[in-house]
Amino acid sequence: MITNKRSQELLMLATTGKPLNEDATEEEKRFYIECKHDYKVMKGTANKYGIKNPILEIPMEVDL
């Protein structure tokens, strides 16, 4: 399971185009690839509807 903090870090890497660390787990790699895809789709949809600064975010949760 990916913690909320780590998912935020992976989302930041994916949306800024920075590469994923080599020591990432398979789950993190899959999440990173999904974030990159979702960001690309979001940007395309935003351009289609004229939204200038779309933001892809993950709602914050409390990690226990």
Stockholm file with secondary structure:
# STOCKHOLM 1.0

chainA/1-64         MITNKRSQELLMLATTGKPLNEDATEEEKRFYIECKHDYKVMKGTANKYGIKNPILEIPMEVDL
#=GR chainA/1-64 SS CCCHHHHHHHHHHHHHTCCCCTTCCHHHHHHHHHHHHHHHHHHHHHHHHTCSSCCCCCCCCCCC
#=GC SS_cons        CCCHHHHHHHHHHHHHTCCCCTTCCHHHHHHHHHHHHHHHHHHHHHHHHTCSSCCCCCCCCCCC
//
